[in-house]
Amino acid sequence: MISTNLKRVIRAGFINFWRNGTVSFASVLVMIISLSVITGLILADAVSESMIAMLKEKVDINIYIKTNVEEAEILELQEKLKVLPEVNSVEYTSKEEALANFKERHRDNSLILSSLDELKENPLGAVISVKAKEPSQYEGIANVLESGEISMTEDGVDIIDKVNFFQNKLVIDRLSKIIESTQRIGFSATIILAILAIFVTLNTIRLAIYTSREEISVMRLVGAGNWYIRGPFVVSGIMSGVFAAIITLIIFYPLTIWVGDKTESFLAGINLYSYYKQNLLQIAFIIVSTGIILGSVSSFISVRRYLNV
């Protein structure tokens, strides 16, 4: 009995969807706009995350080691840094590599190169570059280093010559604020636009159901139950959501191809077409699920609230 009623409800929903072609087309069109907004937010979030990752990648602190320190002691300090919970990665540049890099940077300056040649030994010390998991954690790492807590040898000698965090603190603080602001604005925009999309969809489906108010009244008069009345509208809402989701995904495919190279050029190096293609299944699941939820819930609320079923 339940199976038979369910089949009838689904069949009635399909019939209503195709019979009310104009109304269904309007519902699908509005849901395409709503789902396009949500898809755009997904892509915008990917760009935002890429930009934040790029900014984080550009921030680090350099630890300059004294020139007379043995490499074994430097490597020991490197291992101590790696186990700090705030540290994401540690890169070691030896004295020889530091000198080679310095010569490469000043290869056009003959005066500096000739001055280096006159020195009997390498004047540069090794360098350890540290990247934190979050920009706000650099100060804590710098304070640990300044205290000598992990850089003291067994003889009580601090092997660190200088930590450049305090010289770069202003830049790091500004980048931290930019990252925090970007995340906050992105989250707020996502919430606001998602609410607007839901509101517009709800009102459109409410109008669509309003056109069937007489049919609902007749069904109520002949003794139809609440679910039997709501069911076909919910099914029609789900169909609108599925069709809108499929069309939205199709629209965004050539759109991301068109903007892909452009975004790679000036938006944090992310190619939206590549991102869209690689994450198509995940995006499709989100958009189709959102379409189904929007259509079914909007239909359910509209019938229950505005038609007094």
N, C-alpha and C positions, 0 to 999 in steps of 0.2 A: 504493500500500500504506500509506504513512504517512498519507495523507489519510483512508483508510478507517478505520484504527486511531484516528485523532483523532476522527472522527465517532462511533465506537463509545464512546470514553471520555467524550465530551461527553454523548452520549445516556444512558450509564449514570449519569453524575453527576446529570442531570435526574431520572432515574427514582428514584435513591436519595433525592434531596431531597424529592420528593413522597411516596414510599412511607414514609419514616421521618418522617411529619408531626409527631409529638410532639417528636422529637429536633430536627428542623429548626426548629420553633417556638421551642424553648428556646434554640437557637443564635442565632436572629434576635433574640430578646428580649434576650439578654445583649449582643449586638453593638449593639443600639439604645441600651442603657445606656452602653456604651463610647463609641459615636459621639456620644451626647448630651453626655458629658463633654468630648469634644474640641470639639464645636460650642460648648459653653459657654465653653471656654477661648479660642476664637477671639473670641467676643463680649466676654469679660472683657478680652482683650488690647486690643480696640478702645476699651473704656471707659478702660483704663489709659493708652493712648496719648493719648486725648483729655484726660485729667486732667493728664498730664505736659505736653502742649502748652499747656494753660490756665495751669499754673504758670509755664512758661517765658515765656508772654505777659505775665505780671504783673511779671516781673523786667526792670529796665532800669537804666541810669545816666543821669543828667542832667548835661550840661556847661553851666555858666552862663558866658556871655560877658560881658566888660567892656562897660559902657554906651557907651563912646566908640569902639567898633570899627566900621569900615565893613562894610556888608553883603557886599561883594565878598570881603573877607577871611574872613568867616564861611562863605560858600558854598565858598570854597577849602578850608577846614578840613573842611567836610562831605564834599567829594569825596575828601579824603585818608582820612577815616574809612571811607568806603564800600569802599575797596580793601584794607583790612586783612583778612586771612584769617579772623580770629575774628568779624568783624562780620556780622550777618544783615541788619539794616536800620538806617537812620538817618532821623530825623524832625526837621525844622527848624521852630522856632517863632520868628517875628520879634519884635522889641521891641513892636510895636504889638499883635500877637496875644497876647503875654504880658500886656500891660496890660489888654486886653479880657477875657482869661480871669480875671485877678486881680479885676477889678471884678465879673465875673459871680459868682465865688465869694463875694464879700463884699457882694453887692447889698443885704443886709439890715442891714449895719453902716454907718450914716450917718456915724459919726465917721471911719472909714477913708476913705470916699468923699469926704468934705469935705476931709480932709487931702490927698488926691490932687489935688483941684481947686485947692488953693492952690499946689501946685508948678508951676513954669513949664515943666518938661520931664519926660519919662517917666523915672522912677527905675529902671525895670526894664531888664535887658539881654535879649538873645536867648538862647534855650535850644536845645540840640541833645540829643535823646534817642537813645540808642544801645541796640540789642538785640543781644546776642551769640548765636552759634549754640548755645552751651552755657553754663549758669550759671557753670561753673568758669573760663570764659575772661574774665569781667569784670575780674578783678584784673589780668590782663595788659594789657587795654585801658586800665584806669585808670593803670597804671604808665607806659605809653607817653605818656598825656596829661600826667601829673604831671612827666615828664621834659622836656616842652616840645619833644620831638622833631618833632612835626608841627604844633604850635600857634604856633611862633615866626614872626613876620613877617620880611621882609627886613631890617628895622631892628633885629632882635633883641629885639622886644617880644613877650611872651607874651599872647595875646588872651583866654586862659581866666582867669576869675575864681575858679571853684570847680568841683570834680567831686564829686558826692555819693556816690560809691561807698563811700568809707571810713566815712561815716555809716551807710550801709545794709549794710555788709559782713556783720554778724551775721545779718540777715534773708536775704541772698543765700546765705550759707553753709548756713543751715538749710534753705532751699528746695532747694539742691543735694543735701543729704543725703537729704531726703525723696524727691526724684526718683530718686536712685541706689538707695535702699532699695526703692522701688516697683518699679523695673525688676528688681532682684535677686530680690525675693520672687516677682514674677510669673513670671520665668523658672524659678525652682526649683519653684513650684507646677505649672507646665505640664509639666515633666519628670516629676515624681512622679506626677501624675494620669494622664499618658499611659502611663507604665510600668504602673501599676495596671490601666488599661483593657486593655492588651495582655495582661497576666498573667491577668486574669479570662477574657478571650476565649479565650486559649490553653487554659486548663484546661477550659472548657466544651466546646470542640470536641474536646479529648482524650477527654472522657467520651462524647461523641457517637460518636466513632470506636471507642471501646472496645466499644460495643454490637455492632459489626460484626466483632469479632475472629475469629469462627468463619468468616464469609464470606471474610475475608482469608486465613485458613489454607487453605481449600479452593482459592482462586484460586492460592495458592502451590504447592499440591500438584499441580495440573493444569498447572503450568509457566508461569503468567502472569509476565511481566516486572515489574520494580519500577515502571516508569512506568505500566504498564497497571493496576497495583493502586492506585497513588497517585492517578492521574488523576481518577477519578470523585469521590474525596473532595475533591480540590482544586477541581473544578468545583462541587461542592455548597457548599464554603466560599465560593467566589466568589459564588454565588447568594445565600447567607446575607448576605454583605457588601453586595451590591447592594440587596436587599430592605430590610435594616436602614438603609442610607443614605437610601433614598427615604422610608421611614417617619419617620426622624429629621428630615429636611428638612421634611416635612409637619407634624410636631409643632411644630417651632420657628416656623413661620410665624404661626399664631394666638397662640403664646406671646409672640413679639416685638411683635405688635399690642397685646396686653394690657399689657405692661410698657413699651412705647415712650414714651408720654407721661410715665410716672412717672420713667423714667431721664432724660428730658430736663429734668425739673424739678430733680433733685438730683444727677445724675451728670455733671458737667462739660458739660452742655448737649448731650449726644449722644443722639439718638433711636435706640434699638436697632432698631426696626422699619424706619426709613428706611435705616439702615446695612445691615440684613439684606437688604432689598429691592434696594438698589443694588449689593450685592456678592454677590447670590444665585448667579450663575454661578461665581464664584471659590470661594465656600464649598461649593457643590455639587460642584465638581471635587475639592476637598480631601477632603470627606466620602466621596464615592463611591470615590475612589482609595484612601483609608484603609481603607474597608470591604473592598474587593477585596484589598488587601495583607494585612489582618488575617485574612480568611477563608482565602485561599490559603496564606499562609505558616504559619498555625497548623495547617491541615490537613496540610500537607507535613511539618512538624516532628513532629506527633502520630503520624502513620503511621510515619515513619522511626525515631523514637526509642523510642516506647512499644510498638509492635507488632512490632519486630524484622524489618521487611520487608527 
